[in-house]
């Protein structure tokens, strides 16, 4: 379970190293990248998402840039994390999160539409 201190630390990391966006114009997406594997392992342990990488850091300022590690997620998990971090973010990030969630909600099916349109989630009634 996340503590208030954990959430504040995550917000600080996402403020500096994270991004909030729409994936394919419809799905909420979060991403955070760092060259510090230990920090990414800590984030992964808190939000239960895997660390991807190491990737070659082609945006580094030197030819020997450190490898890059990434954590990302889309959909409801990403939207939930955005809502959790929102109160602790700066003005610019709050505006971005608000715009992403506004668009995401337009395309997120409700339980009623899942039942009516798809006959339940994965063919099961809800």
C-alpha positions as CSV (number, residue, x, y, z in Angstrom):
1,X,0.0,0.0,0.0
2,X,1.3,3.4,-0.9
3,X,1.9,5.9,1.9
4,X,1.5,9.6,1.5
5,X,5.3,10.0,1.5
6,X,5.6,7.4,-1.3
7,X,3.0,9.3,-3.4
8,X,4.8,12.6,-2.8
9,X,8.2,11.0,-3.9
10,X,6.6,9.5,-6.9
11,X,5.0,12.8,-7.8
12,X,8.4,14.4,-7.6
13,X,10.0,11.8,-9.9
14,X,7.1,12.0,-12.4
15,X,7.3,15.8,-12.3
16,X,10.9,15.7,-13.5
17,X,11.3,12.5,-15.4
18,X,7.7,11.3,-16.3
19,X,5.2,12.0,-19.0
20,X,1.5,11.9,-19.3
21,X,-0.1,11.4,-22.7
22,X,-2.8,9.8,-24.8
23,X,-1.7,6.6,-26.5
24,X,-3.2,6.4,-30.0
25,X,-5.4,9.4,-29.2
26,X,-7.6,7.5,-26.9
27,X,-5.9,5.7,-24.0
28,X,-4.3,7.3,-21.0
29,X,-0.6,6.6,-20.9
30,X,2.1,7.2,-18.3
31,X,5.9,6.8,-18.8
32,X,8.9,7.4,-16.7
33,X,12.6,6.9,-17.7
34,X,15.8,7.1,-15.8
35,X,19.4,5.9,-16.0
36,X,19.3,4.9,-12.4
37,X,18.1,1.2,-12.2
38,X,17.8,1.3,-8.4
39,X,15.3,4.2,-8.6
40,X,13.3,2.5,-11.3
41,X,13.2,-0.7,-9.2
42,X,11.9,1.3,-6.3
43,X,9.2,2.9,-8.5
44,X,8.3,-0.6,-9.9
45,X,7.9,-2.0,-6.4
46,X,5.5,0.8,-5.5
47,X,3.3,0.8,-8.6
48,X,3.7,-2.9,-9.5
49,X,4.7,-2.3,-13.1
50,X,7.8,-3.8,-14.8
51,X,11.0,-2.0,-15.6
52,X,11.9,-2.3,-19.3
53,X,15.5,-2.0,-20.5
54,X,18.3,-1.3,-20.5
55,X,18.0,0.7,-23.7
56,X,20.7,2.5,-25.5
57,X,20.5,6.1,-24.5
58,X,20.7,7.8,-27.9
59,X,19.7,11.2,-26.5
60,X,22.7,11.3,-24.2
61,X,25.1,14.2,-24.6
62,X,28.2,11.9,-24.7
63,X,28.9,8.8,-26.8
64,X,29.1,6.8,-23.5
65,X,25.7,7.8,-22.1
66,X,24.3,5.5,-19.4
67,X,21.6,3.0,-20.4
68,X,18.0,4.0,-19.9
69,X,15.3,2.2,-18.0
70,X,11.6,2.8,-18.6
71,X,8.3,2.0,-16.8
72,X,5.1,2.7,-18.7
73,X,1.4,1.8,-18.6
74,X,-1.8,2.6,-20.4
75,X,-5.5,2.5,-19.8
76,X,-7.1,2.4,-16.4
77,X,-3.9,1.7,-14.5
78,X,-2.3,4.8,-16.0
79,X,-5.4,6.9,-15.4
80,X,-5.5,5.8,-11.8
81,X,-1.9,6.7,-11.3
82,X,-2.5,10.1,-12.8
83,X,-5.4,10.7,-10.4
84,X,-3.3,9.6,-7.5
85,X,-0.4,11.9,-8.4
86,X,-2.5,14.9,-9.5
87,X,-2.7,16.8,-6.2
88,X,1.1,16.9,-5.9
89,X,1.9,18.0,-9.4
90,X,2.8,21.4,-10.7
91,X,0.5,23.6,-12.7
92,X,1.7,22.5,-16.1
93,X,1.5,18.7,-15.3
94,X,-1.9,19.2,-13.7
95,X,-3.2,20.8,-16.9
96,X,-1.7,17.9,-18.9
97,X,-3.2,15.2,-16.7
98,X,-6.6,17.0,-16.8
99,X,-6.6,17.1,-20.6
100,X,-5.5,13.5,-20.9
101,X,-8.2,12.2,-18.5
102,X,-10.9,14.3,-20.1
103,X,-10.1,12.7,-23.5
104,X,-9.6,9.2,-22.0
105,X,-13.1,9.4,-20.3
106,X,-14.7,10.0,-23.7
107,X,-13.5,6.7,-25.0
108,X,-13.6,4.5,-21.9
109,X,-16.5,2.1,-22.0
110,X,-18.9,2.1,-19.0
111,X,-20.1,-1.2,-17.5
112,X,-23.4,-0.5,-19.2
113,X,-21.9,-0.2,-22.6
114,X,-19.6,-3.2,-22.1
115,X,-22.7,-5.4,-21.3
116,X,-24.7,-3.9,-24.1
117,X,-22.1,-3.9,-26.8
118,X,-19.8,-6.8,-26.1
119,X,-22.0,-9.1,-24.1
120,X,-19.8,-8.7,-21.1
121,X,-16.1,-8.5,-20.6
122,X,-14.4,-11.3,-22.4
123,X,-17.8,-12.8,-23.2
124,X,-18.9,-12.9,-19.5
125,X,-21.8,-11.0,-18.0
126,X,-20.9,-8.3,-15.5
